[in-house]
């Protein structure tokens, strides 16, 4: 299996530039770097999320709960409406069968 040299790397970078464009390429690089960093930290066990937050005096700080976003509030409202009982058939008046209005 041949090694990847500078010419091959340049060809791959040119193809990536043509496919993704100059505006999207830095975003792609950042997201790949973030993903690799996250993968490495999960493999080695160096997660920052596992450690409790502390303030300067050494007391553990309670997690901050943010206010719900409009999307989350709308979703909760929709879920509440879905859970509400539907009216029973006894509450609905019968339709006229004679055809007269």
Secondary structure, 3 states (H helix, E strand, C coil): CCCCCHHHHHHHHHHHHHHHHHHHHHHHHHHHHHHHHHHHHHHHCCCCCCCCCECCCCCECCCCCCCCCHHHHHHHHHHHHHHCCCCCHHHCCCCCCCCCC
